[in-house]
Amino acid sequence: MRFVFTLLLTFFYTMNFAQEIEYSTNWVSGIKQQVIHKDRSLVLNNGSIKDSIMYSKYYKLKKVDKGQLTLDIILKKVRPLSVNPVKFDIIVAGGNKGYTSIYYKTSIPFDKISSKIYIPFEAEVDSISVFFISSGSSSFSKIEVRPEIQFGKTLRQWEERFVTKIKSQEMVSNLVELAQTWGAIKYNSPSISYNDIDWDEILFERLYKIFADIETPKQSIDILLSYVSSKPDTASIGLKSDSLILENLDNSWIQKSSLLSAIQKKRLQIIVDNPPAFKNKYIDRSDNLVYTKLQEKTLHKNTLPNVYERLVNLFRYCNIIKYLYPYKYTLSGQFDNDSLLEELIPKFINATTTLEYNKQLVLLNSTIKDGHSAIPTSSIGFIHSVYGNFAIGLPMHIKKFKQDFIVTNIDSSFSKTTGIQIGSFIDRINGVPLHESYQKITSYIGSPRPDVHQYLVNREKLMSLIPISDTIDISYSTNKIDKTIKIKGDISLSRLFSKLKDNNATLQKSIEHHGIYNIDDSITYINPAHIDTSTAINAWINHSNKIILDLRNYPNGKLDIQSFISPDLLFAKTQKLSHYPQRLIESDITTTGGANYRHSRKIVVLISEASRSNPEFLAMALRAAQRSDDITIIGRNSMGADGNVVTIPLIGSPTFRFWYTGTRILYPDHGETHGIGIKPDIYVPLTEEEVTMGVDSILNNAIDIIRK
């Protein structure tokens, strides 16, 4: 059934339906103010709050299939009574027979007279609880929370307000230019930060008025521009551009615009061409150019934001990439022209369920092809989003090798029931060839490399996760005999799937031995990911002349890799975001060396597609040390996501992690690493035995090399 926001029945204000609502109120803190029951709202009049209170109201409803909950919040004459900050939170929980279909939490400003919150829900609801939570001391003349439910099957209001409007290409194009203007001001003009303007709230208001036919997009853009000065700052970037790297600088959209007037174009061009260095309220640098933290409001944890919140998410993400992402130049202009926003605005608006909306989030994330955010949520959540349907796990591990999909592990009872064995080849599931499913899945993975796609699909067991259905047909072959079996699509399959373990013997041994053990009398294996503080690390290192250093997992920081590297070796160039959007500043990175460093050791370093971020940086330093030390890097190209991570906070979407690589990492000769990875000195191809049996081909080759 399609999701709607139509106003057919109003439970909280229509007396005809009063018998269908049971309500109760509860003061948790025992505050003495009079509670007035009016229109079944939460109301407090003329009182004061000390420390904290929680006021809740419970509504029992006749079951509602889907709809929207609206909260009108009125705060009048709220005054702090102490230096302690005053904070008001609203939590809304709703569900049916114990299943939660609504969970929404947000803070509301105490100095704002009224707020309106829209909470869409897509599953059945038979009860709703509203909690008003206050902390800090304050007085007030009135606090009121008015809930209202809207539901029904009629699509008219939804169609008229949103869907019909975005069928117009002109409307979509106008929204694109609104998004671009909003972002240009946000990151280039100090006015928003100096005046502490809630730029998201300004956009919410513009979007509401545009869709309500109160304001045109051109008028909205004029309003956005009214918040900033029309004159360039005297200390602008125009005086300092010679020292900056400008590969990402592209604001050609302004002059290409068909919506902007000549005056609007001129003002925007001044803003983006002459940004001063200022402390942007949305970027926390902590006086350190290396690390950037984005300070965006997440507002709530509802998995299905309303339309305005979704568009703010989309506009926010695209402008962060446009102005702050050091690798934007690799993205074929998608974030500099209209194409991406024009494609995604209708999709974000038309997403009428959480799964449909999540699918658009995964699609958006995949556009930057950044290994740090290759899969931005859990494996099962990712598959839910890709298929737009809930999924279950088959109790067997299906992994890809070349063009085949091979069973590498299987639950014994499932094997007995189906005849599928370790080594069986899976051809189709529910009539869909697995190579088609694979192509669909990998199109949503944020990496440009097919080998990384295969690694992630195999690691996360994504081919074993399939859309849920009443029955499941599996076509497979064992010992060259083709068979098709039909099984019941039962949730118990997922429970068996979750119990299956991988057959990675090297990883397991590393864990058991706290990351360090002797392969033989002369060779020490070290995996920094599993170094235990109780291990006598220095003793191992000092007595080892042949070391295999495994950088195929993320180090936990207990081992100083610099101990293996001589000091003062230039091993990387970094280009970090300067104080000016779209412009980078370059630095040299050299090794520091460690107390245990000595020249006499022979070191073999292991890397693969699993080496991401910090391991790649360490491998670059070790490569630089090859000039003076006996160091060999062996394996396969690392993932190609070197550099620190920046989180993009979005409204809602609590299970998603949106990251990007915040620093451009290059070789000293400016050779690229992003998306390419660190190339080994000796390449070890992926083998069928490695995929199916867990044979560690890279480690075995390393042992042969280090013994020579």
C-alpha positions in Angstrom: 0.0 0.0 0.0 1.2 3.5 -0.8 2.2 5.8 2.0 0.2 9.0 2.4 -0.1 12.2 4.5 -3.8 12.9 4.0 -6.0 14.5 6.5 -9.2 12.4 6.6 -9.7 11.8 10.4 -8.5 13.9 13.3 -8.5 11.8 16.4 -7.5 14.4 18.9 -10.0 17.1 18.0 -13.0 15.3 16.6 -15.6 14.3 19.3 -17.2 11.7 17.1 -14.1 9.5 17.6 -13.6 10.3 21.3 -14.7 6.8 22.3 -11.8 5.3 20.3 -9.2 7.1 22.5 -8.1 6.3 26.0 -5.7 8.8 27.4 -3.9 9.3 30.6 -1.4 11.8 31.9 1.5 11.5 34.3 3.8 13.9 36.1 7.0 12.0 36.8 8.6 14.7 38.9 5.7 15.8 41.1 5.8 19.4 40.0 3.0 21.5 41.5 1.8 23.4 38.5 -1.8 23.0 37.4 -2.3 20.7 34.5 -5.1 21.8 32.2 -6.8 19.2 30.0 -7.8 21.1 27.0 -8.4 19.6 23.6 -6.6 16.5 24.9 -3.2 18.4 24.7 -0.4 18.5 27.1 -0.7 21.9 28.7 1.0 23.7 31.6 0.1 27.3 32.6 2.0 29.8 34.7 4.6 27.8 36.4 8.3 27.2 37.0 10.6 24.2 36.5 13.5 23.4 38.8 16.2 20.9 37.6 14.1 18.5 35.5 10.7 17.2 34.8 9.1 14.7 32.4 5.5 15.0 31.5 4.0 12.2 29.4 0.7 11.4 27.8 -0.5 8.1 26.5 -3.1 7.7 23.7 -4.8 4.4 22.9 -6.1 4.4 19.4 -8.2 2.4 17.0 -5.5 0.8 14.9 -4.1 3.1 12.2 -2.4 1.6 9.2 -0.2 4.5 8.2 -0.1 8.2 8.3 1.5 11.2 9.8 1.6 12.4 13.4 1.8 16.2 13.8 2.9 17.9 17.0 2.2 21.6 17.5 4.4 22.9 20.4 3.8 26.3 22.0 6.2 27.8 24.5 5.3 31.2 25.9 7.5 33.5 28.0 10.0 30.9 28.9 12.8 32.4 31.0 15.9 30.8 32.4 16.1 31.1 36.2 19.8 30.1 36.6 23.1 30.0 34.7 22.5 26.3 33.9 21.3 25.8 30.4 17.6 25.1 29.8 16.8 22.3 27.4 13.5 20.9 26.2 13.2 17.5 24.5 10.2 15.8 22.9 10.1 12.0 22.5 7.3 10.3 20.7 6.9 6.5 20.7 4.2 4.6 18.9 3.6 1.0 17.9 1.2 -1.9 17.6 1.2 -4.8 20.0 4.7 -4.0 21.3 6.2 -3.4 17.9 7.7 0.1 17.6 6.9 1.8 14.4 7.5 5.4 15.6 10.5 6.6 17.6 11.2 10.2 17.3 13.4 12.4 19.6 14.3 16.0 19.1 15.3 19.1 21.1 13.2 22.2 20.8 14.5 25.8 21.4 13.0 27.3 24.5 13.2 30.8 23.0 11.0 30.0 20.0 7.3 30.6 20.5 6.0 27.8 18.4 7.3 24.7 16.5 5.6 22.2 14.3 6.9 18.7 14.0 5.8 16.2 11.3 6.4 12.5 12.0 5.4 10.1 9.1 4.8 6.5 10.0 4.3 3.6 7.7 3.4 0.6 9.9 0.3 -0.1 12.1 -0.1 2.0 15.2 -2.5 1.4 18.0 -1.0 3.6 20.7 1.2 6.7 21.0 3.1 8.1 23.9 4.3 11.7 24.0 7.0 12.8 26.4 8.0 16.3 27.2 11.3 16.5 29.1 12.9 19.6 30.5 16.2 20.1 32.2 17.4 23.3 33.9 15.5 25.9 35.8 13.0 28.1 34.0 9.7 29.9 34.4 6.9 30.1 31.8 3.5 31.3 31.1 2.5 28.4 28.9 3.8 25.1 27.6 1.5 23.2 25.3 1.9 20.2 23.0 -0.9 19.4 20.6 -0.8 16.0 18.9 -2.8 15.2 15.8 -3.0 12.1 13.6 -3.7 12.2 9.9 -4.3 9.0 7.9 -6.3 7.5 5.1 -6.2 6.1 1.6 -6.8 9.3 -0.3 -3.7 10.6 -2.1 -5.0 13.9 -3.1 -3.3 16.2 -0.7 0.1 14.3 -1.0 -0.2 14.4 -4.8 -1.2 18.1 -4.9 1.5 19.3 -2.5 4.5 17.3 -3.6 4.2 14.6 -6.3 2.4 16.8 -8.9 4.8 19.7 -8.4 8.0 17.7 -8.9 6.7 16.2 -12.2 7.6 19.6 -13.5 11.2 19.7 -14.7 11.2 23.5 -14.1 10.3 22.9 -10.5 13.0 20.4 -10.0 15.6 22.6 -11.6 14.5 25.5 -9.4 14.9 23.4 -6.3 18.4 22.4 -7.5 19.4 26.1 -7.7 17.8 26.8 -4.3 20.0 23.9 -2.9 23.1 25.3 -4.6 22.5 28.9 -3.4 21.8 27.7 0.2 25.1 25.7 0.2 27.2 28.5 -1.4 26.1 30.9 1.4 26.5 28.3 4.1 30.2 27.6 3.4 31.4 30.9 1.9 29.7 33.7 3.8 30.6 34.5 7.4 27.2 36.1 8.0 25.4 32.9 8.9 28.0 31.9 11.5 28.6 35.4 12.9 24.9 36.0 13.4 24.3 32.4 14.6 21.5 31.8 12.0 19.9 28.4 11.9 20.5 27.9 8.2 18.6 24.6 8.2 15.6 26.3 9.7 15.7 29.0 7.0 15.7 26.3 4.4 12.8 24.4 6.0 10.8 27.6 5.9 11.6 28.2 2.2 10.7 24.6 1.2 7.4 24.8 3.1 6.4 28.0 1.4 7.4 26.8 -2.0 5.4 23.7 -1.8 2.5 25.6 -0.3 2.6 28.1 -3.2 3.3 31.0 -0.8 6.7 31.7 -2.3 8.5 31.1 -5.6 12.0 29.6 -5.7 13.3 32.9 -7.1 11.8 34.7 -4.2 13.3 32.1 -1.8 16.7 32.7 -3.3 16.3 36.4 -2.8 15.5 35.8 0.9 18.6 33.6 1.3 20.7 36.3 -0.2 19.2 38.9 2.1 21.1 37.3 5.0 24.5 38.1 3.6 26.5 41.2 2.7 26.6 42.2 -1.0 30.2 43.4 -0.6 33.3 41.2 -0.6 35.3 40.9 2.6 38.5 42.9 2.6 40.5 39.9 3.9 39.2 37.6 1.2 40.8 34.6 -0.6 41.5 36.8 -3.6 44.7 37.9 -1.9 45.9 34.5 -1.0 45.0 32.1 -3.8 48.6 31.5 -5.1 49.4 29.1 -2.2 46.2 27.0 -2.6 45.4 24.0 -4.8 42.3 24.7 -6.9 41.5 21.4 -8.6 38.1 21.2 -6.8 37.1 24.8 -7.5 34.1 25.0 -9.7 31.2 27.4 -9.4 30.2 27.5 -13.0 26.6 26.7 -12.2 26.0 30.3 -11.2 26.5 31.8 -14.7 24.8 28.8 -16.3 21.7 29.3 -14.2 18.4 29.9 -16.0 16.6 30.9 -12.8 18.9 33.4 -11.2 18.6 37.0 -12.2 21.7 39.0 -13.3 21.8 40.7 -9.8 21.5 37.3 -8.0 24.3 35.9 -10.2 26.5 38.8 -9.4 26.0 38.6 -5.7 26.5 34.8 -5.6 29.7 35.1 -7.7 31.1 37.7 -5.2 30.3 35.3 -2.3 32.0 32.2 -3.8 35.0 34.1 -5.4 35.9 36.0 -2.2 35.3 33.9 0.9 37.1 35.2 3.9 38.8 32.9 6.4 36.2 32.7 9.2 35.1 30.3 12.0 32.2 28.5 10.3 29.6 27.3 12.9 29.1 24.1 10.9 32.8 23.1 10.8 34.8 22.3 14.0 38.5 22.4 13.2 39.7 22.8 16.8 42.4 25.0 15.4 43.8 21.9 13.6 43.7 21.8 9.8 44.1 18.1 9.7 40.9 17.0 11.3 37.5 18.4 10.4 34.3 17.7 12.4 31.0 18.6 10.9 28.6 20.2 13.4 25.2 19.5 11.9 21.9 19.0 13.7 20.5 15.5 13.5 17.2 16.7 15.0 15.7 13.2 15.7 16.1 9.5 15.1 13.0 8.8 13.1 13.9 6.5 10.2 11.5 8.2 7.8 11.9 11.9 7.9 9.3 14.2 6.5 9.7 15.6 3.0 11.3 18.9 4.1 13.8 17.0 6.3 14.7 14.6 3.5 15.4 17.5 1.1 17.6 19.2 3.7 19.5 15.9 4.1 20.0 15.8 0.4 21.0 19.4 0.0 23.3 19.2 3.1 25.1 16.1 1.8 25.6 17.4 -1.8 27.0 20.8 -0.5 29.3 19.1 2.0 30.8 17.1 -0.9 30.9 20.1 -3.2 32.7 22.5 -0.8 34.6 20.2 1.6 35.5 16.9 0.0 39.2 16.9 -1.1 38.5 14.3 -3.8 35.6 16.0 -5.5 37.7 16.3 -8.6 37.3 12.6 -9.1 33.5 12.7 -9.3 33.0 13.7 -13.0 31.3 17.0 -12.1 28.3 15.3 -10.5 28.4 17.7 -7.6 29.1 20.8 -9.7 26.3 20.5 -12.2 22.6 19.9 -11.9 22.5 16.2 -12.8 22.8 14.5 -9.4 20.3 16.7 -7.6 17.9 16.6 -10.5 17.9 12.8 -10.4 17.6 12.5 -6.6 15.1 15.2 -5.6 12.1 13.4 -7.1 13.4 10.1 -5.7 13.8 11.5 -2.2 10.3 13.1 -2.3 8.6 10.0 -3.7 10.1 7.6 -1.2 7.0 6.6 0.8 8.5 4.0 3.1 11.6 3.7 5.2 13.0 1.0 2.8 12.4 3.2 -0.2 14.0 6.2 1.5 17.0 4.1 2.7 17.5 3.0 -0.8 18.0 6.6 -1.9 20.4 7.2 1.0 22.5 4.2 -0.1 22.4 5.4 -3.7 23.5 8.9 -2.6 26.3 7.5 -0.6 27.6 5.4 -3.5 28.0 8.5 -5.7 31.3 9.5 -4.0 32.9 6.1 -4.5 34.8 6.4 -1.2 36.0 3.2 0.5 35.6 4.8 3.9 31.8 4.6 3.4 31.6 1.8 0.9 28.7 0.1 2.8 27.2 2.8 5.1 25.1 0.5 7.3 24.9 -3.1 8.5 24.9 -5.9 5.9 21.3 -6.8 6.4 20.3 -3.1 6.4 22.2 -2.6 3.2 20.5 -5.5 1.5 17.1 -4.3 2.8 17.8 -0.9 1.1 19.2 -2.3 -2.2 16.2 -4.6 -2.7 13.6 -2.2 -1.1 12.4 -5.3 0.8 13.1 -7.0 4.0 15.7 -9.8 3.6 16.7 -13.1 5.4 20.0 -14.9 5.5 20.3 -18.3 3.9 22.2 -20.7 6.3 25.2 -20.9 3.9 28.0 -18.7 2.9 27.9 -18.0 -0.9 31.1 -16.3 -2.1 32.1 -15.1 -5.6 35.2 -16.2 -7.3 35.7 -15.2 -11.0 32.3 -15.8 -12.5 31.1 -18.5 -10.0 29.2 -18.3 -6.8 30.5 -21.1 -4.5 29.2 -22.4 -1.2 32.1 -22.1 1.3 30.2 -23.0 4.5 26.8 -24.4 5.3 24.7 -25.4 8.2 24.7 -29.2 8.4 20.9 -29.5 8.8 20.3 -27.2 5.9 22.8 -29.2 3.8 21.0 -32.5 4.7 17.6 -31.0 3.8 18.6 -29.4 0.5 21.5 -31.5 -0.8 23.7 -28.4 -1.1 27.3 -28.9 0.0 30.5 -27.0 0.5 31.8 -26.5 -3.0 28.3 -26.5 -4.6 27.8 -23.8 -7.3 24.7 -21.6 -6.8 23.2 -20.5 -10.1 19.8 -18.9 -9.4 17.7 -17.9 -6.3 14.0 -17.4 -6.9 14.7 -17.4 -10.7 17.2 -14.6 -10.6 20.7 -15.4 -11.8 23.2 -14.6 -9.1 25.4 -12.6 -11.4 22.4 -10.2 -11.9 21.9 -10.0 -8.1 25.6 -9.3 -7.8 25.6 -6.5 -10.3 22.6 -4.9 -8.5 24.3 -5.1 -5.1 27.7 -3.8 -6.3 26.1 -0.8 -8.0 25.3 0.5 -4.5 28.7 -0.1 -3.0 30.8 3.1 -2.6 34.0 2.0 -4.3 35.2 2.3 -7.9 37.1 -1.1 -8.0 35.5 -4.5 -8.9 38.0 -6.3 -6.7 36.9 -4.3 -3.7 33.3 -5.0 -4.6 34.0 -8.7 -4.6 36.0 -8.5 -1.3 33.1 -6.6 0.5 30.4 -8.9 -0.9 32.3 -12.0 0.2 33.3 -10.5 3.6 29.7 -9.3 4.4 28.1 -12.5 3.0 25.8 -10.3 0.9 25.0 -13.1 -1.7 23.6 -15.1 1.2 21.1 -12.4 2.0 18.0 -12.5 -0.1 14.6 -10.7 -0.2 12.1 -12.5 2.0 9.4 -14.5 0.4 7.0 -17.3 1.3 9.0 -19.9 -0.7 12.5 -19.9 -2.0 13.7 -21.7 -5.1 17.5 -22.4 -5.3 19.1 -23.7 -8.4 22.6 -25.2 -7.9 25.0 -27.8 -9.1 27.0 -30.3 -7.1 29.6 -32.6 -8.8 28.3 -31.3 -12.1 24.7 -32.4 -11.4 22.1 -29.6 -11.7 19.2 -29.4 -9.2 16.5 -27.0 -8.2 14.9 -27.2 -4.7 12.1 -25.3 -3.1 12.1 -24.4 0.6 9.9 -22.4 2.9 11.0 -18.8 3.5 11.2 -19.0 7.2 12.8 -16.5 9.5 14.6 -19.4 11.3 16.9 -19.6 8.3 18.4 -16.3 9.4 19.1 -17.6 12.9 21.0 -20.5 11.4 22.9 -18.1 9.1 24.0 -16.0 12.0 25.6 -19.0 13.7 27.9 -19.8 10.8 31.6 -18.8 11.2 34.2 -18.0 8.6 37.2 -20.3 8.1 39.9 -17.7 8.3 42.6 -19.7 10.2 45.2 -16.9 10.1 42.9 -14.4 11.7 41.8 -16.8 14.4 45.4 -17.7 15.2 46.3 -14.0 15.4 43.5 -13.4 17.9 44.4 -16.5 20.0 48.0 -15.4 20.3 47.3 -11.7 21.0 48.6 -10.6 17.6 52.2 -11.9 18.0 53.6 -15.4 17.6 56.6 -17.2 16.1 56.0 -18.9 12.8 59.3 -20.7 13.3 62.5 -20.1 15.3 63.5 -17.2 13.0 60.2 -15.6 11.9 57.9 -13.5 14.0 54.3 -12.8 12.8 52.8 -9.5 14.1 49.2 -8.3 13.5 48.8 -4.9 15.1 45.0 -5.3 15.2 45.2 -7.9 17.9 48.2 -6.7 20.0 47.3 -7.2 23.6 48.7 -4.9 26.3 49.8 -7.9 28.4 52.1 -9.0 25.5 55.8 -8.2 26.0 55.9 -6.3 22.6 59.4 -4.9 22.9 60.9 -8.3 23.7 59.4 -9.8 20.7 60.5 -7.0 18.4 64.0 -6.7 19.8 64.8 -10.5 19.4 63.3 -10.8 15.9 65.4 -10.3 12.8 62.7 -11.5 10.4 59.2 -10.0 10.8 56.0 -10.5 8.9 53.9 -7.4 9.6 50.2 -8.0 8.7 48.4 -4.8 7.8 45.2 -6.5 6.6 43.3 -5.3 9.6 43.0 -2.0 11.3 45.7 -1.5 14.0 44.5 -1.0 17.6 47.3 1.4 18.4 49.1 -0.8 20.9 52.2 -1.2 18.6 54.2 1.7 17.3 54.8 0.9 13.7 57.4 3.7 13.6 59.7 1.3 15.4 60.2 -0.4 12.1 61.0 2.8 10.1 64.1 5.1 10.1 63.3 8.7 10.8 62.9 11.7 8.5 61.8 9.9 5.4 59.4 11.8 3.1 56.7 9.3 2.4 53.5 11.2 1.5 52.1 14.5 0.4 48.8 15.5 2.1 46.3 18.0 0.8 43.9 19.2 3.4 40.9 21.5 3.3 42.2 25.1 3.8 40.1 27.7 5.6 38.5 28.4 2.2 35.9 26.0 0.7 37.0 24.0 -2.4 40.6 25.0 -1.9 43.3 22.7 -0.5 46.6 23.3 1.2 49.6 20.9 0.8 52.0 19.5 3.4 54.9 17.0 3.4 54.6 14.0 5.7 57.8 12.4 7.0 58.5 9.4 9.2 59.5 9.9 12.8 61.2 6.6 13.7 61.0 4.8 17.0 63.2 3.8 19.9 63.4 0.2 18.8 64.4 1.0 15.2 67.5 -0.8 13.8 68.7 -1.6 10.2 69.4 -5.3 10.6 65.8 -6.6 10.3 64.1 -8.1 7.3 60.4 -7.2 7.1 57.7 -8.4 4.9 54.4 -6.4 5.0 51.1 -7.9 4.1 48.3 -5.8 2.4 45.1 -6.6 0.6 41.7 -5.1 -0.2 41.0 -5.4 3.5 43.7 -2.8 4.2 41.9 0.5 4.6 42.9 3.9 5.9 45.5 3.7 8.6 47.1 0.5 7.3 47.5 2.1 3.9 49.2 5.1 5.5 51.6 2.8 7.4 52.3 0.9 4.2 53.3 4.1 2.5 55.8 4.9 5.3 57.2 1.4 5.1 57.6 1.7 1.3 59.7 4.9 1.8 61.9 3.0 4.2 62.7 0.5 1.4 65.6 2.8 0.4 67.5 1.9 3.5 65.9 -1.2 4.9 65.1 -4.7 3.7 61.3 -4.3 3.4 59.0 -6.0 1.0 55.3 -5.3 0.5 53.3 -8.3 -0.7 49.7 -9.0 -1.4 47.1 -7.1 -3.4 46.2 -3.4 -3.8 44.8 -1.9 -0.6 41.3 -0.5 -0.6 42.2 3.0 -1.6 40.7 5.0 1.3 43.8 6.5 2.8 43.4 9.6 5.1 41.2 10.5 8.1 37.4 10.1 8.2 34.8 12.8 8.4 31.2 12.0 9.5 28.3 13.6 7.7 25.5 13.9 10.2 22.0 13.5 8.7 18.5 14.1 10.1 17.1 10.8 11.2 18.7 7.6 9.8 20.2 6.3 13.0 21.5 3.1 11.5 23.5 4.7 8.7 27.1 6.0 8.9 27.9 8.5 6.2 31.6 9.2 6.0 34.1 10.6 3.6 37.9 10.7 3.4 38.8 14.1 4.7 42.4 14.4 3.6 43.9 13.8 0.1 46.9 11.4 0.4 49.5 11.3 -2.4 52.9 9.8 -3.0 55.8 12.2 -2.7 55.8 12.5 -6.5 52.0 13.3 -6.4 51.0 9.8 -7.5 47.4 9.0 -6.6 46.2 6.5 -3.9 42.5 7.3 -3.6 40.4 4.5 -5.1 43.7 2.9 -6.3 45.3 1.8 -3.1 48.9 1.0 -2.2 50.4 -1.4 -4.8 52.4 -4.3 -3.5 56.0 -5.0 -4.6 54.9 -8.6 -5.1 51.3 -9.3 -6.3 49.5 -12.4 -5.0 46.4 -13.1 -7.0 43.2 -14.2 -5.2 42.9 -18.0 -5.5 39.9 -20.3 -5.3 41.4 -22.0 -2.3 41.6 -18.6 -0.5 37.9 -17.9 -1.2 36.5 -21.3 -0.6 38.8 -22.9 2.0 40.4 -19.9 3.8 43.9 -20.7 2.6 46.0 -17.7 3.3 47.9 -17.3 -0.1 49.4 -14.0 0.9 50.9 -15.2 4.2 52.2 -18.4 2.6 54.0 -16.4 -0.1 55.4 -14.1 2.5 56.9 -17.0 4.5 58.5 -18.3 1.3 60.0 -14.9 0.6 61.3 -14.1 4.1 63.0 -17.5 4.3 65.1 -16.8 1.2 
